[in-house]
Amino acid sequence: AATGLAVAIALYPVALSVGPRCSAVALGAALLGVTLAAVLTVTVLTPHFLVVAPDPEIFSTDLLSSLGFSWFTIGSSWILGRSFRARHEYAGQLAEHREQKAVSRLGRTRVRIMGCS
């Protein structure tokens, strides 16, 4: 779970700063990496290499719930990064449109003033 959270935190600025294709590749690589790490940990490492809590019943989690939480966390951070990037781009386009509109309005006012004098 901690690994998935760390990957999610690292993926957020990637989704925020690069284009959609590159960020989708980064998302796929992150999900694949976390999945491989979890599967290899469960299948390859023997129990005496793993950290075991004093009462294993309290901390018992299965592979699917752990992966589900990691996938959800990583996907959520990617979606947040992409949506904030889209909002930032839209705000930039809106500001540019308003600036063009103001310049156009200023030009019409100048023409009207020059035409009247």
C-alpha positions as CSV (number, residue, x, y, z in Angstrom):
1,A,0.0,0.0,0.0
2,A,2.8,2.4,0.8
3,T,4.5,1.6,-2.5
4,G,1.3,2.3,-4.4
5,L,1.0,5.7,-2.6
6,A,4.6,6.6,-3.3
7,V,4.1,5.8,-7.0
8,A,0.9,7.8,-7.1
9,I,2.6,10.8,-5.6
10,A,5.4,10.5,-8.1
11,L,3.0,10.0,-11.0
12,Y,0.9,13.2,-10.3
13,P,3.5,15.7,-11.5
14,V,4.2,13.6,-14.6
15,A,0.5,13.6,-15.5
16,L,0.4,17.4,-14.8
17,S,3.4,18.3,-16.9
18,V,3.6,16.0,-20.0
19,G,1.2,15.4,-22.8
20,P,-1.6,12.8,-22.7
21,R,0.2,10.1,-24.6
22,C,3.4,10.2,-22.5
23,S,1.4,10.4,-19.3
24,A,-0.7,7.4,-20.4
25,V,2.5,5.5,-21.0
26,A,3.7,6.5,-17.5
27,L,0.4,5.4,-16.0
28,G,0.8,2.0,-17.7
29,A,4.3,1.6,-16.6
30,A,3.4,2.5,-13.0
31,L,0.5,0.0,-12.9
32,L,2.6,-2.7,-14.4
33,G,5.5,-2.0,-12.0
34,V,3.3,-2.1,-8.9
35,T,1.5,-5.3,-10.2
36,L,4.8,-7.1,-10.9
37,A,6.3,-6.1,-7.6
38,A,3.2,-7.3,-5.7
39,V,3.0,-10.6,-7.6
40,L,6.7,-11.3,-7.3
41,T,6.6,-10.5,-3.6
42,V,3.8,-13.0,-3.0
43,T,5.1,-15.7,-5.2
44,V,8.9,-15.5,-5.0
45,L,9.7,-14.4,-1.5
46,T,9.3,-17.0,1.2
47,P,7.5,-16.0,4.4
48,H,10.6,-15.7,6.5
49,F,11.8,-12.8,4.2
50,L,8.7,-10.8,4.7
51,V,7.9,-8.6,7.6
52,V,5.3,-10.3,9.7
53,A,3.2,-8.5,12.3
54,P,3.0,-10.0,15.8
55,D,-0.7,-10.9,15.2
56,P,-1.0,-11.8,11.5
57,E,-4.8,-11.8,11.7
58,I,-4.9,-8.0,12.3
59,F,-2.8,-7.2,9.2
60,S,-4.0,-9.9,6.9
61,T,-4.6,-8.6,3.4
62,D,-4.8,-10.5,0.2
63,L,-3.1,-9.7,-3.1
64,L,-6.2,-8.4,-4.9
65,S,-7.2,-6.0,-2.2
66,S,-3.7,-4.6,-2.0
67,L,-3.4,-4.3,-5.8
68,G,-6.9,-2.8,-5.9
69,F,-5.9,-0.1,-3.5
70,S,-2.7,0.6,-5.3
71,W,-4.4,0.8,-8.7
72,F,-7.1,3.1,-7.4
73,T,-4.6,5.4,-5.7
74,I,-2.3,5.5,-8.8
75,G,-5.3,6.0,-11.2
76,S,-6.7,8.7,-9.0
77,S,-3.5,10.7,-8.9
78,W,-3.1,10.4,-12.7
79,I,-6.7,11.5,-13.3
80,L,-6.2,14.5,-10.9
81,G,-3.0,15.5,-12.7
82,R,-4.6,15.2,-16.1
83,S,-7.7,17.2,-15.1
84,F,-5.7,19.9,-13.5
85,R,-3.6,20.2,-16.6
86,A,-6.7,20.4,-18.8
87,R,-8.2,23.1,-16.5
88,H,-4.9,25.1,-16.6
89,E,-4.9,24.9,-20.4
90,Y,-8.5,25.9,-20.6
91,A,-7.9,28.9,-18.3
92,G,-5.0,29.9,-20.6
93,Q,-7.2,29.7,-23.7
94,L,-9.9,31.7,-22.0
95,A,-7.5,34.4,-21.0
96,E,-6.1,34.6,-24.5
97,H,-9.6,34.8,-25.9
98,R,-10.5,37.6,-23.5
99,E,-7.3,39.4,-24.5
100,Q,-8.1,39.2,-28.2
101,K,-11.7,40.4,-27.5
102,A,-10.4,43.4,-25.6
103,V,-7.9,44.3,-28.3
104,S,-10.7,44.0,-30.9
105,R,-13.0,46.2,-28.8
106,L,-10.2,48.7,-28.4
107,G,-9.6,48.7,-32.2
108,R,-13.4,49.3,-32.8
109,T,-13.4,52.2,-30.3
110,R,-10.4,53.8,-32.0
111,V,-12.0,53.5,-35.4
112,R,-15.2,55.0,-34.0
113,I,-13.4,57.9,-32.3
114,M,-11.2,58.6,-35.4
115,G,-14.3,58.5,-37.6
116,C,-16.1,61.0,-35.5
117,S,-13.3,63.6,-35.3
